[in-house]
Amino acid sequence: MAMDGLAANSTVKQSPVRDRQRDRALIRIWLGAVIVMVIAMIVVGGATRLTGSGLSITEWKPIHGVIPPIGDVEWQEEFAKYQQIPQYEIVNKGMTVDEFKQIFWWEWGHRLLGRLVGVVFFVPFVLLWATGRIERRLVPRLLGLFALGGLQGAIGWWMVTSGLVNRISVSQYRLAIHLIIACFILGAAVWISRGLAPDRGENRKASAPLKGMATFMVVVVFLQIFLGGLVAGLKAGLTYNTWPLMAGNFIPTGVYDYDPKWRSVFEDAMTVQFDHRVVAYLLFIAALIHAFQAWKLVPRSAAARRARHLALLVTAQAGIGIATLIAVVPLDLALLHQFGAAVVLWAAVSHRRALNEPTPVTA
């Protein structure tokens, strides 16, 4: 009898053991979907900028804004709001309602996609958390990622407001901040997801010397994307459409000519494009050095393959950037270039995270 009671008690106290690797696989699939959607947001945001559509919706309606205008009366009302801002008066005066619809749909689609990213993140997060599939140590990180997404929505509206009064476009400062926050969200999601990947037996002790250059590359990619935001904000890509020379020189006359000079970095189209070129050269050289370093230190390893693939991606992205510039920023090439930047960031962050130990499995 005593033994039977002991067995019964032990049965009651036992709790089901979770298959954490399976749980992590589900989380990685979910985060993978979020990552793809964030990249889509970045590309559609680029299209919104390039088509001059970003100011077509002059109000922020987080809930009601999901429903677009229905019928001629509502379209006329929406168009009348757009007609009150400087962009219409100076750039698009005389535009028809049908022409207005073309720019409206880009901005509406961008905002709708942002809402969908929030839903795709939040609903599975609640379900996975409620069913115990998310380890406790991951919860604060994922909540922080969700909060960053909410902040990004507010920053997007803050950016739009800069173009509603006294300007015909949004501030290049706010546009670059909006873009870089999107990339922080992308990078954080990739970092968390990569940390949950199964350990494939990689020799991290041998590849430890690669961490410094891999970290440097992630920083440079973020810097280059920020500069790309400034280029887009100032439409600097529509000028100096030759390569490798600018205005007949490698270092063009007049670069950094603003007073004070720091303003040139943010407000002078020539300087902004020049900086974007120089940092691209820096990133390209760093990628080649890193690939060679990995080949020498850990040949035929996963780290060496990732470094090689990253160098190939950076090279392809540089080629697309040059083609985009020379062709005077056609929409298709410009969007491909923006997509390439997001993919390079994904690869750089994933590679750097893989050089660390995987996130330990916990309850």
HELIX and SHEET records of a PDB file:
HELIX    1   1 ALA A    2  LYS A   13  1                                  12    
HELIX    2   2 ARG A   20  LEU A   50  1                                  31    
HELIX    3   3 HIS A   64  VAL A   66  5                                   3    
HELIX    4   4 GLY A   71  TYR A   82  1                                  12    
HELIX    5   5 PRO A   86  ILE A   90  1                                   5    
HELIX    6   6 VAL A   97  ALA A  130  1                                  34    
HELIX    7   7 ARG A  136  LEU A  138  5                                   3    
HELIX    8   8 VAL A  139  THR A  161  1                                  23    
HELIX    9   9 GLN A  172  GLY A  195  1                                  24    
HELIX   10  10 ARG A  204  SER A  207  1                                   4    
HELIX   11  11 ALA A  208  LEU A  210  5                                   3    
HELIX   12  12 LYS A  211  LEU A  234  1                                  24    
HELIX   13  13 ALA A  236  LEU A  238  5                                   3    
HELIX   14  14 TRP A  262  GLU A  267  1                                   6    
HELIX   15  15 ALA A  269  LEU A  297  1                                  29    
HELIX   16  16 ALA A  302  ILE A  326  1                                  25    
HELIX   17  17 LEU A  331  ALA A  354  1                                  24    
END                                                                             
